[in-house]
């Protein structure tokens, strides 16, 4: 196996040093725009490996940006932005918030957000689409209840990562299953047993945090159920297995029709409603493209290969092999900032490890997906957290203290590995 080069990971270190260093020095985590930190990292990547010409490096980053997963992710950003803009302009966000507040007691409003996010992400198979759709609702609930926006969007991210990890139509599930050679239903069962305790404990924590908090809503809470229909369409379409782009596009069109029919959106303003939503995704889309450029050069220079070689060389026994797969997924995701890409990169090595140490394909697929999702839900420069921060005006580090589920998901999986009985049957987990 190619050993790779530790020095190839320098651009990631430059980003972290710049982003965290300046934020700590200034005392404000919003003082350093993420895109500036990533551009510094990209400059560092271009300055490395003088054996390659500038044109060759451009070719490498162009191929990285053109990968299916990157293009798909950026299109999801734009589709989610269009839906968010249309449904908000049509009054869907306000109606949904008011309806939720009318039904849910104040003590379960935040936990309710996580539950809704779990359902949407499990149905749609995308954490990005879920965060994009629910972020305006989280902001609305924050404004009307007094709960912090960071807490509300943290609950959404937790629920979004739950479905991203489990959904049968999720890119991460498909990548994990394909690279490990198991059936989706088997992976789902094994995965669900591991993450269920983390989800339950996360919900309980949100309930405890908000248990003594009460709020008084002055005035009425008007809502129209017809304006909530676009969200229901997205849910039902996803449950039916319809492609996420078709679902979000359908939700956007329905929002515009409802908005025009009820007089909420002028007929001449329907395109502006969609355009405003899409514009809100420009920053995160550009950041994703720059990150793809950085990852492409890091991979080409041997950074990913170094991580893979480092992990495999330290494995001892079946438990060690499972922990190795876990650390592998964590490190590769922290390097690539994309859990699907991380699974695709780490998958072949994980397959080697699982075959050599007698680990079932469904278990190795579950471990890959769980730890890639856990890392993605915790890193401040991950697409999910950046989108959540962009949509709410919070800094990523303000949201991170409330990301209970990604952390507990990793803890639960580690406990399943460490305390597993030696004679337990592989197919049971």
C-alpha positions in Angstrom: 0.0 0.0 0.0 1.2 3.5 -0.8 2.4 5.2 2.4 1.5 8.7 1.2 2.9 11.9 2.7 2.1 13.7 6.0 3.1 17.0 4.4 0.3 16.7 1.9 -2.1 17.4 4.8 -0.5 20.8 5.4 -3.4 22.8 3.7 -5.9 21.4 6.2 -3.6 22.5 9.0 -3.3 26.0 7.5 -7.1 26.3 7.4 -7.5 25.2 10.9 -4.7 27.4 12.2 -6.0 30.4 10.4 -9.7 29.9 11.1 -9.3 28.9 14.8 -6.3 31.1 15.5 -7.8 34.4 14.3 -11.2 33.5 15.9 -9.6 32.9 19.3 -7.4 36.0 19.0 -10.3 38.3 18.2 -12.7 36.5 20.6 -15.3 36.3 17.8 -15.7 33.2 15.8 -17.4 35.2 13.0 -14.4 37.4 12.5 -12.7 35.0 10.1 -14.9 34.2 7.1 -14.6 30.5 6.3 -14.1 31.1 2.6 -11.0 33.2 3.4 -9.5 30.4 5.5 -10.2 27.9 2.7 -8.6 30.2 0.1 -5.5 30.4 2.2 -5.5 26.6 2.4 -5.9 26.4 -1.4 -3.0 28.7 -1.9 -0.9 26.5 0.4 -1.9 23.5 -1.6 -0.9 25.1 -4.9 2.5 26.1 -3.5 3.3 22.4 -2.6 4.7 19.8 -4.9 6.9 21.9 -7.2 7.4 18.9 -9.5 3.9 19.7 -10.9 3.3 22.7 -13.1 0.5 25.2 -12.4 -1.4 23.8 -15.3 -1.2 20.3 -14.0 -2.5 21.4 -10.6 -5.4 23.2 -12.3 -6.2 19.9 -14.1 -6.2 18.1 -10.8 -8.6 20.5 -9.0 -10.8 20.6 -12.1 -11.3 16.9 -11.9 -11.9 17.1 -8.2 -14.6 19.8 -8.6 -16.2 17.8 -11.4 -16.8 14.6 -9.3 -20.4 13.4 -9.2 -20.7 13.9 -5.4 -19.5 17.5 -5.5 -21.7 18.5 -8.4 -24.7 16.7 -6.8 -24.1 18.4 -3.5 -23.9 21.9 -5.0 -27.1 21.3 -7.0 -28.8 20.2 -3.8 -27.7 23.5 -2.2 -29.3 25.5 -5.0 -32.5 23.3 -5.1 -32.9 23.6 -1.3 -32.3 27.3 -1.6 -35.0 27.7 -4.3 -37.5 25.7 -2.2 -36.7 27.6 1.0 -37.1 31.0 -0.8 -40.4 30.0 -2.4 -42.0 28.4 0.6 -41.0 31.3 2.8 -42.3 33.9 0.4 -45.6 31.9 0.2 -46.0 32.1 4.0 -45.3 28.4 4.5 -42.5 28.9 7.0 -44.7 31.3 9.1 -47.7 28.9 8.9 -45.6 25.9 9.9 -44.0 27.7 12.8 -47.3 29.0 14.1 -49.0 25.6 13.6 -46.1 23.9 15.5 -46.3 26.4 18.3 -50.1 26.0 18.5 -49.7 22.2 18.8 -46.5 21.7 20.7 -46.0 22.8 24.3 -43.1 25.1 24.8 -41.0 22.5 26.6 -41.0 20.2 23.5 -40.6 22.7 20.7 -36.9 22.1 20.3 -37.1 18.3 20.7 -40.0 18.5 18.2 -37.6 20.2 15.7 -35.2 17.2 16.0 -38.0 14.7 15.5 -39.3 16.5 12.4 -35.7 16.7 11.1 -35.3 13.0 11.7 -38.4 12.2 9.7 -37.6 14.5 6.8 -34.0 13.4 6.5 -34.9 9.8 6.7 -37.5 10.4 4.0 -35.4 12.6 1.7 -32.0 10.9 2.3 -30.2 14.2 2.5 -29.1 16.2 5.5 -28.4 19.2 3.4 -31.9 19.3 2.0 -33.3 18.8 5.5 -31.3 21.7 7.0 -32.1 23.9 4.1 -35.8 23.3 4.4 -36.0 23.5 8.2 -33.6 26.3 9.0 -36.2 29.0 8.4 -38.6 27.2 10.7 -35.8 26.9 13.4 -35.2 30.6 13.1 -38.9 31.3 13.4 -39.3 29.2 16.5 -36.3 30.8 18.0 -37.7 34.3 17.5 -41.1 33.4 18.9 -40.0 31.2 21.8 -36.9 32.9 23.1 -34.8 29.8 22.6 -31.4 30.6 21.0 -31.1 30.2 17.3 -28.0 28.0 17.9 -30.0 25.6 20.0 -32.9 25.4 17.5 -30.7 24.8 14.5 -28.6 22.4 16.5 -31.7 20.2 17.0 -32.3 20.4 13.3 -28.7 19.3 12.4 -29.0 16.4 14.9 -32.1 15.2 13.2 -30.7 15.7 9.8 -27.6 13.6 10.6 -29.9 10.8 11.9 -31.6 10.4 8.6 -28.5 11.0 6.5 -26.9 8.1 8.2 -29.9 5.7 8.0 -32.0 6.6 5.0 -32.0 4.0 2.2 -31.9 6.7 -0.4 -29.0 8.6 1.2 -25.8 8.9 -0.8 -23.8 7.8 2.2 -25.9 4.6 2.7 -25.5 3.8 -1.0 -21.8 4.4 -0.9 -21.3 2.3 2.3 -23.4 -0.6 1.0 -21.8 -0.7 -2.4 -18.2 -0.5 -1.1 -18.8 -3.3 1.5 -21.0 -5.6 -0.6 -24.1 -5.9 1.6 -27.8 -5.4 1.3 -29.4 -2.0 2.3 -32.0 -3.6 4.6 -29.3 -5.5 6.5 -27.1 -2.4 6.9 -30.2 -0.4 8.0 -31.0 -3.0 10.8 -27.4 -3.2 12.0 -27.0 0.6 11.9 -30.3 1.3 13.6 -29.5 -0.8 16.6 -26.3 1.1 17.2 -27.6 4.7 16.7 -31.1 4.4 18.3 -29.7 4.9 21.9 -27.9 8.1 20.8 -31.1 9.5 19.2 -33.2 8.8 22.3 -30.6 10.3 24.6 -30.3 13.4 22.4 -34.0 14.0 22.5 -34.0 13.6 26.3 -31.2 16.2 26.5 -33.1 18.7 24.4 -36.2 18.1 26.6 -34.1 18.6 29.8 -32.5 21.8 28.5 -35.8 23.4 27.7 -37.9 21.9 30.5 -38.0 25.0 32.7 -38.2 27.5 29.9 -41.6 29.0 29.2 -42.7 31.7 26.8 -45.7 33.8 26.2 -46.8 34.5 22.6 -48.5 37.8 22.3 -51.3 38.0 19.8 -52.7 35.3 17.6 -50.8 32.5 15.8 -52.4 32.5 12.4 -51.7 29.7 10.0 -53.1 28.2 6.9 -52.8 24.5 6.4 -52.7 24.9 2.6 -49.4 26.8 3.0 -47.9 23.8 4.9 -48.7 21.5 1.9 -45.2 22.0 0.2 -43.5 20.5 3.3 -45.9 17.6 3.2 -45.3 17.1 -0.5 -41.6 16.9 0.1 -42.1 14.4 2.9 -44.5 12.2 0.9 -42.4 12.4 -2.2 -39.3 11.3 -0.4 -41.2 8.5 1.3 -42.2 7.3 -2.2 -38.5 7.2 -3.2 -38.7 10.1 -5.6 -35.4 11.8 -6.4 -34.5 14.6 -4.0 -34.2 17.1 -6.9 -37.7 16.3 -8.2 -39.1 16.5 -4.7 -37.6 19.9 -4.0 -38.5 21.2 -7.4 -42.1 20.0 -6.9 -42.2 21.7 -3.5 -40.9 24.9 -5.0 -43.5 24.9 -7.8 -46.4 24.1 -5.3 -45.2 26.9 -3.0 -45.3 29.4 -5.9 -48.8 28.3 -7.0 -50.1 28.5 -3.4 -48.4 31.9 -2.9 -49.8 33.3 -6.1 -53.3 31.8 -5.4 -53.5 33.2 -1.9 -52.1 36.6 -2.9 -49.0 36.2 -0.7 -46.7 36.3 -3.7 -47.4 38.6 -6.7 -47.4 36.7 -9.9 -44.7 39.0 -11.2 -42.6 38.2 -8.1 -42.5 34.4 -8.2 -39.1 34.3 -9.9 -37.7 36.8 -7.4 -38.8 34.5 -4.5 -36.9 31.6 -6.0 -33.9 33.7 -6.9 -33.6 35.2 -3.4 -33.6 31.7 -2.0 -30.9 30.5 -4.4 -28.8 33.6 -3.7 -28.7 32.6 -0.1 -26.8 29.5 -1.1 -24.1 31.2 -3.1 -21.6 31.3 -0.2 -21.9 27.7 0.8 -21.8 26.5 -2.9 -18.6 28.5 -3.5 -17.1 27.1 -0.2 -17.9 23.6 -1.3 -16.2 24.0 -4.6 -13.1 25.5 -3.0 -13.0 22.6 -0.5 -13.2 20.2 -3.4 -10.2 21.8 -5.0 -8.2 21.5 -1.7 -9.2 17.8 -1.3 -8.2 17.0 -4.9 -4.7 18.3 -4.4 -4.3 16.8 -0.9 -5.4 13.4 -2.4 -3.1 13.7 -5.4 -0.1 14.6 -3.1 -0.6 11.6 -0.9 -2.5 13.0 2.1 -5.4 10.6 2.0 -3.0 7.6 1.3 -1.0 8.6 4.4 -4.1 8.4 6.6 -5.1 5.0 5.2 -1.6 3.6 5.7 -1.3 5.0 9.2 -4.6 3.4 10.3 -4.0 -0.1 8.7 -0.5 -0.4 10.2 -1.8 -0.2 13.8 -4.7 -2.8 13.7 -4.6 -5.8 16.1 -7.5 -8.2 16.5 -11.2 -7.9 15.5 -12.0 -5.1 17.9 -8.9 -3.3 16.8 -10.0 -3.8 13.2 -13.5 -2.3 13.9 -11.9 0.6 15.8 -9.5 1.0 12.8 -12.4 1.3 10.4 -14.0 3.9 12.8 -10.9 6.0 13.0 -10.3 5.7 9.3 -13.8 7.1 8.5 -13.4 9.8 11.1 -10.0 11.0 9.8 -10.8 10.8 6.1 -14.0 12.8 6.7 -12.2 15.4 8.7 -9.8 15.7 5.8 -12.4 15.8 3.0 -15.3 17.5 4.9 -17.7 15.3 2.9 -19.0 12.1 4.4 -20.0 10.6 1.0 -16.6 11.3 -0.4 -15.0 9.9 2.8 -16.9 6.6 2.5 -16.0 6.3 -1.2 -12.3 6.9 -0.4 -12.1 4.8 2.8 -14.5 2.0 1.6 -12.0 -0.2 -0.3 -9.5 -0.1 2.6 -12.4 -0.9 5.1 -13.4 -3.8 2.9 -9.8 -5.1 3.0 -9.8 -4.8 6.8 -13.2 -6.4 7.3 -12.4 -9.4 5.1 -9.0 -10.0 6.7 -10.5 -9.9 10.3 -13.8 -11.6 9.7 -16.1 -8.6 10.1 -19.5 -8.9 8.3 -20.1 -6.5 5.4 -23.2 -5.0 7.0 -21.2 -4.2 10.2 -18.3 -2.6 8.3 -20.8 -0.6 6.2 -22.5 0.6 9.4 -19.3 1.6 11.0 -18.1 3.5 7.9 -21.4 5.4 7.6 -21.8 6.1 11.4 -18.3 7.5 11.9 -18.2 9.5 8.7 -21.6 11.0 9.7 -20.4 11.6 13.2 -17.3 13.5 12.0 -19.3 15.4 9.5 -21.8 16.6 12.1 -19.0 17.8 14.4 -16.4 19.6 12.3 -16.9 23.4 12.1 -16.0 23.4 8.4 -18.4 20.6 7.3 -21.1 21.5 4.7 -23.9 20.7 7.1 -22.7 23.0 9.9 -21.7 25.8 7.4 -25.1 25.7 5.9 -26.8 25.8 9.3 -24.6 28.7 10.3 -25.3 30.5 7.0 -29.1 30.0 7.3 -29.3 31.3 10.9 -26.6 33.9 11.2 -24.9 31.9 13.9 -21.2 31.0 13.9 -20.4 27.2 13.6 -18.8 27.2 17.1 -22.0 28.6 18.5 -24.0 25.6 17.2 -21.5 22.9 18.0 -22.3 22.7 21.8 -25.8 21.6 20.8 -24.8 18.8 18.4 -25.4 16.0 20.9 -26.5 13.4 18.4 -23.3 13.2 16.2 -21.1 12.9 19.4 -23.4 10.4 21.1 -23.7 8.4 17.8 -19.9 7.9 17.9 -19.9 7.1 21.6 -22.7 4.5 21.1 -20.9 2.8 18.3 -17.6 2.7 20.3 -19.5 1.1 23.2 -20.9 -1.5 20.8 -17.4 -2.3 19.6 -15.7 -2.4 23.0 -18.3 -4.3 25.0 -19.3 -6.7 22.3 -19.1 -10.3 23.5 -16.4 -12.4 21.9 -18.8 -15.2 21.1 -21.6 -13.0 19.8 -22.9 -13.9 16.3 -21.9 -11.5 13.6 -25.3 -11.3 12.1 -26.9 -10.1 15.4 -25.5 -6.6 15.0 
